Amino acid sequence: MQGYRADVDGLRMIAVLPVVLNHAGIPGFPGGFIGVDIFFVISGYLITRILAREIDEDRFSILSFYERRARRILPALFVVMAACLVAGWWLLSPQRYEGLGKSIIATLTFSSNIWFWQSAGDYFGSNVEFEPLLHTWSLAVEEQFYLFFPLLLWAIAGLERRYWIAIIWVLVAASFALSLWMTQAAPTANFYLVPTRAWELGAGSLLALGAFPTARHRGVHEAAGWAGLVLIAGSIFLISAQTPFPGLAALPSVLGATLVIYAGTGHAVFSARLLSWRPFVWVGLISYSLYLWHWPILVAARRLHFSTELPLLTAGFCVLLSLFMGWLSWRYIERPFRATRGPKSMSAVRIFSLSGAGIAVLGMLSGFVVLNSGVIGQFSQTSLEAYHRAVERDPLDKACMNTSVGGAKGVEPCVIGAPAVTPRLVVWRDSHGGAALPGFDIWLRDKGMSALAYTKSACPPLLGVWRVDMGPNHDCDGHNAAVLADIAQAQGIETVILVARWSLATEGARAQHEAGETAILAVSGGTAVDPAGNADLVKQGLNDLIGALRAQDIDVFIVRGTPEIGVDVPDIMLSQGDEVSDKFRPSRQAVDHRNMRADRIIDSIAEQQRAAVLSPKALLCSDKCIIQSGGEALYRDDDHLSAFGARWLVPKLMQQVAFE
């Protein structure tokens, strides 16, 4: 069994730099995030090699294993988390600072992958760009894997090595098959959770156990090295955030990393010599600390810019700063704690004691932040009150979100407006319409009318269309079909009001400065990998829906999209007060351009189907769009109306409609 391999450290460089460059938004590395998959293969290879050697030599100790993990993982991680707590006090809003406290607690318990799966949503989603510890999900995956894997090897230690390999092959195959299935069935869980990532670590483990014996001919290893580098490069440059991942799309990078490591086993091949180049090895040596520091640095820069998109010079500076901090952390934190010999080395007892103390201190500080809802004297009371009014969702919005799925599932829609009045209207909407619900409620009450409200997040009212990026369990097409059936069965419905984020559905891409997953539409039962067909599907789905409603002699009003701001309005107001810079307010021209295709589709269908069109941007945007009124935020984030904004906008909007 080989000792230290410089080429493996060089492979760490190929893993970490694309991750950093991709996260920084440097052009040319759309699939850079696959570096994490390479790390998993490296980790599985190196740790299995050590465990197998210790088991063979009858000196395996689970306590010693976790001592090494503590030395390797915890010191630098503790420092980064402490730095996030300090910087977050200055940079983060109360909600995000409270979220940081919760994510630190999850990270300390190595469950942050589960935390971010449940709370932050998709890895490429709009919220995660401001989560300072998002990247710790990969550490959690590794540590959860290493809760059972050493024990598995110890349990089968008495078997021949070929049985070890067979058992791990079965686990790898099962994990990979599960990942393939969950690519569509549960894409976010597929990304974050151990069962669908274990095969990547298992690939490295198989290599370490000799599942792929060293070939006699050097040419085989040369070919393996070249093939591995090509597969990794192809993944970095050809995969993107729109690619369903991991699943099949992760196979090239995992296979590539396995081939590169295999190629350098027993032969001095080109790939091994290349990766052993000193600059590559240096970056590989600091790769763990570099990985830890780069994401919080980028989050801090985004907060300072109030944007998920950093200027190229700023992004480049963040990369250089990450390299510097990574080196400092490796030199003065990682190395001293990892030393097991010499006058300054620390005993296992001291390592465990310091680890326990670090967990206790950071846990208590984070708990204090959480218990105080992220507010520890960093904001004035007046600013905080305005902020909380802005971000607090109206009870009606919360109560009606994702609950009304139509008669097919036996769930009643929300009834809004005047009590004890037979509903004559339906308000059919996605989360943008849900945010507007408080405004519709007071308008209806003022008119002495009521309405049925159907809401499903990320589900525009379109017939026969589903959101591929949300996965089939989202069941957008099923929801919309059920709502239409409910309306047909209801008595006295005269009017339907359709409210949605039409620009996102039509374009797929999000607003400028906004991060998040691309919205990809497909016809029911079909699939798609990009938003190229979105506009045609919006046109078809909206036309079919309005046609079905008009066939029932129901009047239809289409509300154009609410102008998207692209930056978090309550955060900006908390930072800048009432005097928000104009650079944070989009122009009417920009809003018109963003909504051009969606508006054309709406206007065309409205003319054909004799539907009416209402326009929020006519009220919100003149030369520049307004984001506040009387010191109150009109938005609760970057694109959803606040409760105040809904009550301010909707009655003005509905004045154009004559209801008796």
C-alpha positions in Angstrom: 0.0 0.0 0.0 1.4 3.4 -1.0 2.3 6.1 1.5 1.8 9.8 0.9 0.7 10.7 -2.6 1.3 14.2 -3.8 -0.9 13.7 -6.8 -3.9 13.2 -4.5 -3.2 16.5 -2.9 -3.0 17.9 -6.5 -6.4 16.4 -7.2 -7.7 18.3 -4.2 -6.7 21.5 -6.0 -8.8 20.4 -9.1 -11.6 19.8 -6.7 -11.5 23.0 -4.6 -10.6 25.7 -7.1 -13.6 25.1 -9.5 -15.9 25.1 -6.5 -14.5 28.5 -5.3 -14.6 30.0 -8.8 -18.1 28.7 -9.5 -19.4 30.1 -6.2 -17.7 33.4 -6.8 -19.5 33.7 -10.2 -16.3 33.7 -12.2 -17.4 33.0 -15.8 -16.3 29.7 -17.4 -16.9 27.2 -14.5 -20.7 26.4 -14.6 -20.1 22.9 -13.2 -17.5 23.9 -10.7 -19.6 22.6 -7.8 -18.8 19.0 -8.9 -15.5 19.6 -6.9 -17.4 18.4 -3.9 -18.0 15.0 -5.6 -14.3 14.8 -6.2 -13.7 15.5 -2.5 -16.0 12.6 -1.6 -14.1 10.2 -3.7 -10.7 11.4 -2.3 -12.1 11.1 1.3 -13.5 7.6 0.7 -10.1 6.5 -0.8 -7.8 8.0 1.9 -9.9 7.0 4.9 -10.7 3.5 3.8 -7.0 3.0 3.0 -6.1 4.0 6.6 -8.9 1.9 8.2 -8.1 -1.2 6.1 -4.4 -1.0 7.1 -5.3 -0.6 10.8 -7.7 -3.5 10.7 -5.2 -5.7 8.9 -2.6 -4.8 11.6 -5.1 -5.4 14.4 -4.8 -1.9 15.8 -8.2 -0.4 14.7 -9.7 1.9 17.3 -12.9 3.8 16.8 -11.8 6.3 19.4 -8.5 6.9 17.5 -10.5 7.3 14.3 -12.6 10.0 15.7 -9.6 11.7 17.4 -8.1 12.0 13.9 -11.4 13.4 12.5 -11.6 15.9 15.4 -8.0 17.1 14.7 -8.7 17.4 11.0 -12.1 18.9 11.0 -13.0 20.8 14.1 -10.3 23.5 14.9 -10.6 25.4 11.5 -14.4 24.8 11.5 -14.7 26.4 15.0 -12.8 29.5 13.9 -14.9 30.0 10.8 -18.1 29.6 12.7 -16.9 32.1 15.4 -15.9 34.5 12.6 -19.4 34.1 11.1 -21.0 35.0 14.4 -19.0 38.1 14.7 -19.3 39.3 11.1 -23.0 38.3 11.0 -23.7 40.7 13.9 -22.8 43.5 11.6 -23.9 42.2 8.2 -27.0 40.1 8.7 -30.6 40.9 9.2 -32.3 39.6 12.3 -34.0 36.7 10.4 -30.7 35.7 8.7 -28.7 36.1 12.0 -31.2 33.8 13.7 -30.8 31.4 10.8 -27.0 31.5 11.2 -27.4 30.6 14.9 -29.6 27.6 13.9 -27.2 26.5 11.2 -24.2 26.7 13.6 -26.1 24.3 16.0 -26.8 22.0 13.0 -23.2 22.2 11.9 -21.9 21.4 15.4 -24.1 18.3 15.4 -23.0 17.4 11.8 -26.6 17.6 10.6 -26.4 20.8 8.5 -27.2 18.9 5.3 -30.5 18.0 6.9 -31.0 21.5 8.2 -30.4 23.1 4.8 -32.4 20.5 3.0 -35.4 21.4 5.2 -34.9 25.1 5.7 -33.0 26.6 2.8 -34.4 24.5 0.1 -32.5 23.9 -3.1 -28.7 24.3 -3.3 -29.2 26.7 -6.2 -32.2 28.5 -4.6 -32.6 32.2 -4.0 -32.1 32.0 -0.2 -29.0 30.0 0.0 -26.7 32.6 -1.5 -26.9 34.4 1.9 -26.4 31.4 4.2 -22.8 31.7 5.5 -22.5 28.0 6.5 -24.4 26.4 3.5 -21.2 24.7 2.4 -20.9 22.7 5.6 -23.6 20.3 4.2 -20.8 18.4 2.6 -18.9 18.0 5.9 -22.1 16.7 7.4 -22.5 14.1 4.7 -19.0 12.8 5.3 -19.3 12.7 9.1 -22.6 10.9 8.8 -21.1 8.4 6.4 -18.2 7.8 8.8 -20.6 7.1 11.7 -21.3 3.7 10.2 -18.6 3.0 7.6 -15.7 2.2 10.1 -18.0 0.0 12.1 -19.1 -1.8 8.9 -15.4 -2.5 8.0 -14.7 -3.6 11.6 -17.8 -5.9 11.6 -16.7 -7.7 8.4 -13.0 -7.7 9.3 -13.0 -11.5 9.6 -14.1 -12.0 6.0 -11.8 -12.2 3.0 -11.1 -8.9 1.2 -13.1 -10.0 -1.8 -16.2 -10.1 0.4 -15.5 -6.6 1.7 -15.4 -5.4 -1.9 -18.6 -7.3 -2.8 -20.5 -5.8 0.2 -19.4 -2.3 -0.7 -20.3 -2.8 -4.3 -23.8 -3.7 -3.3 -24.0 -0.5 -1.1 -22.6 1.6 -3.9 -25.0 0.2 -6.4 -28.0 0.7 -4.1 -27.0 4.3 -3.3 -26.4 5.1 -7.0 -29.8 3.6 -8.0 -31.5 5.6 -5.2 -29.8 8.8 -6.5 -31.0 8.1 -10.0 -34.6 7.7 -8.8 -34.5 10.7 -6.6 -33.1 13.0 -9.3 -36.7 13.5 -10.4 -38.7 12.2 -7.4 -37.0 14.4 -4.7 -34.2 16.5 -6.3 -33.3 18.6 -3.2 -33.1 15.6 -0.9 -31.1 13.8 -3.5 -28.5 16.6 -3.4 -28.1 16.9 0.4 -28.6 13.5 2.0 -26.2 10.6 2.7 -28.1 7.7 1.2 -27.8 9.3 -2.3 -24.2 10.5 -1.8 -22.7 7.4 -0.2 -21.9 5.8 -3.6 -19.4 8.7 -4.2 -17.5 8.0 -1.1 -17.9 4.3 -1.8 -16.2 4.6 -5.1 -13.0 5.8 -3.3 -13.4 3.0 -0.8 -13.5 0.4 -3.5 -10.4 1.8 -5.1 -8.6 1.7 -1.7 -9.6 -1.9 -1.1 -8.2 -3.1 -4.4 -11.4 -3.5 -6.4 -9.5 -2.3 -9.4 -6.1 -4.1 -9.4 -3.0 -2.3 -10.6 -2.4 -3.1 -14.3 1.0 -4.5 -15.4 1.2 -2.2 -18.4 1.8 1.4 -17.7 -0.3 2.4 -20.8 -3.5 1.3 -19.0 -2.8 3.7 -16.2 -1.8 6.5 -18.6 -5.1 6.1 -20.4 -7.0 6.0 -17.1 -5.3 9.3 -16.0 -6.1 11.1 -19.3 -9.7 9.8 -19.3 -10.1 10.9 -15.7 -8.9 14.4 -16.3 -11.1 14.7 -19.4 -14.2 13.5 -17.5 -13.5 16.0 -14.7 -12.9 18.8 -17.1 -16.1 18.0 -19.0 -18.1 18.0 -15.9 -16.7 21.4 -14.8 -17.3 23.1 -18.2 -20.5 21.3 -19.4 -22.6 20.7 -16.4 -24.5 23.7 -14.9 -27.0 24.5 -12.1 -29.8 23.5 -14.5 -28.5 20.0 -14.8 -30.4 17.5 -12.6 -27.8 16.6 -10.0 -26.3 14.4 -8.6 -27.7 11.2 -10.1 -26.3 10.3 -13.6 -24.7 13.8 -14.0 -22.4 13.1 -11.1 -21.1 9.9 -12.6 -18.4 11.5 -14.9 -16.8 13.5 -12.1 -16.9 10.5 -9.7 -15.5 8.2 -12.3 -13.0 10.8 -13.4 -11.6 11.2 -9.8 -11.5 7.4 -9.4 -9.6 7.0 -12.6 -7.1 9.8 -11.8 -6.3 8.2 -8.3 -6.1 4.8 -9.9 -3.8 6.0 -12.6 -1.2 7.1 -10.1 -1.2 3.8 -8.2 2.1 2.1 -8.9 3.1 4.1 -12.0 4.6 7.5 -12.5 2.1 8.5 -15.2 1.6 11.9 -16.7 -1.5 12.8 -14.7 0.3 11.9 -11.4 3.3 14.0 -12.4 1.1 16.9 -13.4 -0.9 16.8 -10.2 2.3 16.6 -8.1 3.4 20.0 -9.4 4.2 22.0 -6.3 1.7 24.9 -6.8 -1.1 22.3 -7.3 0.0 20.4 -4.2 0.1 23.7 -2.2 -3.5 24.5 -3.0 -4.4 20.9 -2.3 -2.8 21.1 1.2 -4.9 24.2 2.1 -8.0 23.0 0.3 -10.0 22.2 3.5 -9.4 25.6 5.0 -9.9 27.3 1.6 -13.2 25.5 1.2 -14.3 26.6 4.7 -13.4 30.3 4.3 -14.5 30.9 0.7 -18.3 30.7 1.1 -18.6 33.0 4.2 -16.3 35.6 2.4 -18.6 35.5 -0.6 -21.7 35.8 1.5 -20.2 38.9 3.3 -19.4 40.5 -0.1 -23.0 39.8 -1.3 -24.4 41.3 1.8 -22.3 44.4 1.4 -23.5 44.7 -2.3 -27.1 43.7 -1.5 -26.9 41.4 -4.4 -26.2 37.8 -5.2 -24.2 38.9 -8.3 -20.8 40.3 -7.5 -18.8 42.6 -9.9 -16.0 40.6 -11.5 -13.2 42.5 -9.6 -15.0 42.0 -6.3 -15.4 38.3 -7.1 -11.7 38.0 -8.0 -10.7 39.8 -4.8 -12.9 37.4 -2.8 -11.1 34.4 -4.4 -7.7 35.8 -3.5 -8.8 36.6 0.0 -10.1 33.1 0.4 -6.7 31.7 -0.7 -5.0 33.9 1.8 -7.3 33.0 4.7 -7.1 29.4 3.7 -3.3 29.5 3.9 -3.5 31.3 7.3 -5.9 28.8 8.6 -3.9 25.8 7.4 -0.6 27.2 8.7 -1.7 28.4 12.1 -4.8 26.3 12.9 -4.9 23.0 11.0 -1.2 22.0 11.2 -0.7 22.7 15.0 -3.8 20.7 15.9 -3.0 17.8 13.6 0.5 17.3 15.0 0.8 14.1 17.1 4.5 14.3 17.8 6.8 17.0 19.1 6.8 19.4 22.1 3.7 21.3 20.9 1.6 18.3 20.0 -1.7 17.7 21.9 -2.8 14.5 23.4 -6.0 12.8 22.5 -7.5 13.8 25.9 -6.8 17.4 25.2 -8.1 17.2 21.7 -11.4 15.8 22.9 -11.6 18.3 25.8 -11.0 21.3 23.5 -13.5 19.9 21.0 -16.1 19.6 23.7 -15.4 23.1 24.9 -15.6 24.5 21.5 -18.9 22.8 20.8 -20.3 24.0 24.2 -19.2 27.6 23.7 -20.4 28.0 20.1 -23.6 26.1 20.9 -24.4 28.4 23.8 -23.6 31.6 21.8 -25.7 30.3 18.9 -28.5 29.3 21.2 -28.5 32.8 22.7 -28.8 34.3 19.1 -31.7 32.0 18.3 -33.5 32.7 21.6 -33.3 36.4 20.9 -34.5 36.0 17.3 -31.3 37.3 15.9 -31.5 40.6 17.7 -28.6 41.4 20.1 -28.6 45.2 20.2 -27.4 45.8 16.7 -30.4 47.7 15.4 -32.6 50.6 16.7 -36.0 49.7 18.0 -37.8 51.8 15.3 -35.9 50.1 12.5 -36.6 46.7 13.9 -40.3 47.3 14.2 -40.5 48.5 10.6 -38.4 45.5 9.5 -40.6 43.0 11.4 -43.8 44.5 10.0 -42.3 44.1 6.5 -41.1 40.5 6.7 -44.0 39.1 8.7 -46.4 37.2 6.5 -50.1 38.0 7.0 -51.9 35.1 8.8 -54.3 34.8 5.8 -51.4 34.3 3.5 -49.8 31.6 5.7 -53.2 29.9 6.3 -54.1 29.7 2.6 -50.6 28.8 1.2 -50.4 25.3 -0.3 -53.6 24.1 1.4 -56.2 24.4 -1.4 -55.6 21.7 -3.9 -59.1 21.2 -5.1 -61.9 18.6 -4.7 -59.7 15.8 -6.0 -58.0 15.6 -2.6 -61.0 16.8 -0.5 -59.4 20.1 0.7 -61.6 23.1 0.8 -60.2 26.4 -0.6 -59.8 29.5 1.6 -62.7 31.8 1.7 -61.7 35.5 1.9 -63.6 38.7 2.1 -67.0 39.5 3.7 -68.2 36.7 6.0 -71.5 34.8 5.4 -71.6 35.9 1.8 -71.8 33.4 -1.1 -68.5 33.6 -3.1 -68.9 35.0 -6.6 -65.2 35.2 -7.3 -62.1 33.0 -7.4 -58.6 34.3 -6.8 -56.2 31.7 -8.4 -52.6 32.3 -7.7 -49.0 31.2 -7.0 -47.0 32.6 -4.0 -47.0 36.1 -5.6 -50.8 36.0 -5.5 -50.6 34.6 -2.0 -48.6 37.6 -0.9 -51.3 39.8 -2.4 -54.1 38.0 -0.5 -54.4 40.5 2.4 -55.2 43.2 -0.2 -57.8 41.1 -1.9 -59.4 40.4 1.4 -59.9 44.1 2.4 -61.0 45.0 -1.1 -63.6 42.2 -1.0 -64.8 43.2 2.5 -65.2 46.8 1.4 -67.3 45.6 -1.5 -69.3 43.3 0.7 -68.2 40.3 -1.4 -66.3 37.1 -0.8 -64.1 34.8 -2.9 -62.6 31.4 -3.0 -58.8 31.5 -2.9 -56.6 28.8 -4.3 -52.8 29.1 -3.8 -49.9 26.9 -4.5 -46.3 28.1 -4.3 -44.2 28.0 -7.5 -47.3 27.0 -9.5 -48.7 29.5 -12.0 -52.3 28.9 -13.1 -51.6 27.0 -16.3 -53.4 23.9 -17.5 -51.4 20.8 -18.5 -48.1 22.2 -17.4 -45.8 21.3 -14.5 -42.6 22.7 -12.9 -39.8 20.2 -13.8 -37.4 21.9 -11.4 -39.7 21.3 -8.5 -40.0 17.6 -9.1 -43.1 15.5 -9.8 -44.3 15.5 -6.2 -45.0 19.2 -6.5 -47.9 18.2 -8.7 -48.5 21.6 -10.1 -50.5 20.3 -13.1 -52.6 18.1 -10.8 -53.4 21.0 -8.5 -54.5 23.3 -11.4 -56.7 20.6 -12.9 -58.3 20.0 -9.5 -58.9 23.8 -9.1 -60.6 24.0 -12.4 -62.8 21.0 -11.5 -63.7 22.7 -8.2 -64.7 25.9 -10.0 -66.9 23.9 -12.4 -68.7 22.3 -9.5 -69.1 25.5 -7.4 -72.3 27.4 -7.5 -72.4 31.1 -8.5 -68.8 31.7 -9.5 -68.9 34.6 -12.0 -65.3 35.8 -12.1 -61.8 34.3 -11.8 -58.7 36.5 -11.1 -55.4 35.0 -12.1 -52.3 36.2 -10.3 -48.7 34.8 -10.9 -45.1 35.6 -11.4 -45.5 35.4 -15.1 -42.0 36.6 -16.0 -40.3 33.8 -14.1 -42.6 31.2 -15.7 -42.1 32.6 -19.2 -38.3 33.3 -19.0 -37.2 30.6 -16.6 -34.4 32.8 -15.5 -34.7 35.0 -12.4 -34.6 38.7 -12.1 -31.3 40.6 -12.2 -29.3 40.3 -8.9 -31.6 37.4 -7.8 -30.1 34.0 -7.3 -32.2 30.8 -7.5 -33.1 27.8 -9.5 -34.2 28.3 -13.1 -37.9 27.6 -13.6 -38.3 24.8 -16.1 -41.8 24.0 -17.5 -42.9 20.9 -19.3 -46.2 19.5 -20.6 -47.9 17.1 -18.2 -46.2 13.8 -18.3 -43.2 15.2 -20.3 -39.9 16.5 -19.3 -37.4 19.2 -20.1 -33.8 20.2 -19.2 -33.9 23.9 -19.9 -36.4 26.8 -20.1 -36.3 27.2 -23.9 -39.9 26.0 -24.3 -41.3 27.9 -21.3 -42.9 30.8 -23.3 -44.8 28.4 -25.6 -46.0 26.4 -22.6 -47.2 29.5 -20.8 -49.1 30.6 -23.9 -50.6 27.2 -24.3 -51.4 26.5 -20.7 -52.9 30.0 -20.1 -54.9 29.9 -23.2 -56.3 26.4 -22.4 -57.2 27.5 -18.9 -58.9 30.7 -19.8 -60.7 28.9 -22.6 -62.0 26.4 -20.2 -63.2 29.1 -17.8 -64.8 31.2 -20.6 -66.7 28.0 -21.8 -68.4 28.1 -18.4 -69.3 31.8 -19.0 -66.9 32.9 -16.3 -65.2 36.3 -16.7 -61.4 36.3 -16.3 -59.0 39.0 -15.1 -55.3 38.5 -15.6 -53.1 40.4 -13.2 -49.7 41.1 -14.7 -46.6 40.3 -12.7 -45.6 42.4 -9.7 -42.3 44.2 -10.5 -39.4 42.2 -9.2 -36.8 44.2 -7.2 -34.0 41.6 -7.2 -32.7 42.6 -3.8 -34.3 42.2 -0.4 -36.3 45.3 0.3 -36.6 45.0 4.2 -32.9 44.3 4.5 -32.1 47.5 2.4 -34.4 49.6 4.5 -33.0 48.2 7.7 -29.5 49.2 6.5 -30.3 52.5 4.8 -33.5 53.7 6.4 -36.0 55.7 4.3 -33.3 57.1 2.1 -32.8 54.0 -0.1 -30.4 54.6 -3.0 -32.0 54.7 -6.4 -29.6 52.0 -7.6 -31.7 49.5 -5.6 -34.9 50.5 -7.4 -35.4 49.0 -10.9 -36.5 51.4 -13.7 -39.8 51.1 -15.5 -37.8 50.3 -18.7 -36.1 47.4 -17.0 -39.4 46.0 -15.7 -41.0 46.4 -19.1 -38.1 44.5 -20.7 -38.2 41.8 -18.1 -41.9 41.2 -18.6 -42.0 41.8 -22.4 -42.7 38.3 -23.5 -45.0 37.5 -20.7 -47.0 40.7 -21.3 -47.3 39.9 -25.0 -48.6 36.4 -24.2 -51.1 37.8 -21.7 -52.3 40.6 -24.1 -52.7 38.2 -27.0 -54.7 35.6 -25.0 -56.8 38.3 -23.3 -57.8 39.7 -26.7 -58.7 36.3 -28.1 -60.6 35.1 -25.1 -62.1 38.5 -24.1 -60.4 38.6 -20.7 -59.4 41.7 -18.9 -55.8 42.7 -17.9 -54.7 44.5 -14.7 -51.2 45.9 -14.3 -49.5 46.4 -10.9 -46.5 48.1 -12.6 -48.7 50.9 -13.7 -49.1 51.8 -10.0 -45.6 50.8 -8.8 -43.4 52.1 -11.5 -43.1 55.5 -13.3 -39.5 56.3 -14.2 -38.3 54.2 -11.2 -40.3 51.6 -9.2 -41.2 52.4 -5.6 -40.4 50.0 -2.9 -41.8 51.8 0.2 -44.5 54.2 1.1 -44.6 56.3 4.3 -41.6 54.4 5.7 -43.3 51.0 5.2 -41.8 48.4 2.9 -44.0 47.4 0.0 -42.2 44.1 -0.3 -41.4 41.4 2.2 -38.3 40.2 0.2 -37.1 40.8 -3.3 -40.3 40.0 -5.2 -43.2 39.2 -2.9 -45.5 42.0 -1.7 -45.5 42.6 2.1 -48.8 42.6 3.9 -48.7 46.4 3.9 -47.8 46.4 0.2 -50.7 44.1 -0.6 -53.2 46.3 1.2 -51.7 49.4 -0.4 -51.7 48.0 -4.0 -54.6 45.7 -4.5 -57.5 48.1 -3.7 -55.9 50.6 -6.1 -55.5 47.9 -8.7 -59.1 46.7 -8.4 -60.5 50.2 -8.7 -60.3 49.5 -12.4 -62.9 46.7 -12.1 -66.6 47.4 -11.8 -68.3 45.0 -9.5 -71.8 45.4 -8.2 
